[in-house]
Amino acid sequence: MSSVKLLEDRIANLEKQVYGLGKTISIDDPVPPNAIIERLLDINSLISSALSGREKPNALIKRLAELNGYLEPVSEDFDIPTSAKAQLLLTMEPEIIENDKLLTKVQELVPILESERIKNVSELNSTFNKTSLSYLKAYEDSKELNAHIHDLLSKYNAVISSISESLITLDAAVTAAEIAAEPKKQIDD
């Protein structure tokens, strides 16, 4: 297929998209006031006049084919053997299966994503921001309260430890007093 025929087919397809899918343009139809080809010619002349005399954009345009070649997923110069491609696909199989599951899940959720509630998200943005700020304030308050409770529990533990040490000391003193108060047994000579 020649490049001119390919271009004409693409323009015809574009015109169908612009003027509607049900309409087919025939030769007998009147030409629209601003046909796409005329617009393309106008744009081409504007681009040409804008680029005339400019070196950097012209150098870039001359290298567009090369740059597009870099964007291709597989370069023509680099041919991967079929066995390597098969091995690559086998190593990527779990990831491909997981992506398929995720895409299936998204397709199941499309009706929910297209619901009126989700469509009105932009209108609810200010409400969401206010709610977020209130939750942030509540979080800061709870952090402050947690720090205060932690401080109180540390003091409580210090008091309990002090009381425990005092009771141990008191128990040792009472035990020593009880031992001293017991009558001494006489040792037989």
Buried (B, 14 or more C-beta within 10 A) or exposed (E): EEEEEEEEEEBEEEBBEEBEEEEEEEEEEEEEEEEBBEEEEEEEEEEEEEBEEEEEEEEEEEEEEEEEEEEEEEEEEEEEEEEEEEEEEEEEEEEEEEEEEEEEEEEEEEEEEEEEEEEEEEEEEEEEEEEEEEEEEEEEEEEEEEEEEEEEEEEEEEEEEEEEEEEEEEEEEEEEEEEEEEEEEEEEE
